[in-house]
Amino acid sequence: MVPAVTNPPSNISCKRAWTNEQDEKLTIMIIEMGPHQWEHMAQEMGNRTGKQCRERWHNQLNPLLRKAPWTVEEDWILFIL
């Protein structure tokens, strides 16, 4: 059964920039608990949703992310495919 979609509580800002302190706190929680239990982490953050925490980790903070420009070889692979 799919849980009902609810609006975030009024004390959560949906469009606020992340601070360095928030990034550090989220990273520490992920090191301790692993990259899951996003709703629990959001409660610990106090002003973020689970979805925001998950997306911040997967899109910006994960150290396995490769942020360098594509190589010439990768460009050729895309061109050929």
N, C-alpha and C positions, 0 to 999 in steps of 0.2 A: 504494500500500500504506500502510495506517495504522500508525504506530509503536505499539509496545506501551506500555501505560500502566505507569508505574513509580512507586513511592513516592519522595517527595523524600528526599535524603540526610539522615542523622540530625542533621547540624549545622544544618539549616534549620528555623527555627521557623515553623510555619504560622499561628499565631494571635497574633503579636506586633504591637503598634502600630508604625506607621512613625514615625521620628524626623524632625526637620527636616533633619538632615544627610543622611539617606537620600533624602528628597524632593529635596533640592538636587542630590545626586549623580545621581539618576535623570533629573532634568530636564536637567542638563548633558549626559548621555550621549544623550538624545533629541535635543537641539539639534545635537549633533555627528553622530549616526548616523541620525537619523530615527526615527519610531515603528514600528520593526520590529526584528528580531534580539533578541527578548525573552530567549531562553535565554542569549545572549552577555552581555546586560546583567545578567542574574541572576548569572552567574558573576563578573562584576565587582563586584556588590554583596556577594557572599560569603554572605549568609544569607537570600536570597529566591529564589523560583522564577520562571521566566519568566512564568507565569500571574499571579503576584502583581504583578510589574512592569507587565505589560500592563493589568491591571485598575486598578491605582493610577493609571496615566496616563489611561486612558479615563474613569474614574469620578471622579477628584478633581483631578488636576494639570493637565490639558489646559486652556490658557488660552481655548480656544474654547467651553468649557462655559459655559452660562448658568445661574447658580445663583439668580437672582432669582425671586420668586414669580410665578405666572402672572398675566397681565394680565386685565382684565375682558373684553377682546376675545377672548382665548384661551379663557376660560371659556365665553363665548357660542358659540364655534365648537364646542367639545366638547358643549355642551348641544344645539345644533342637529343635530349629527351623531349 
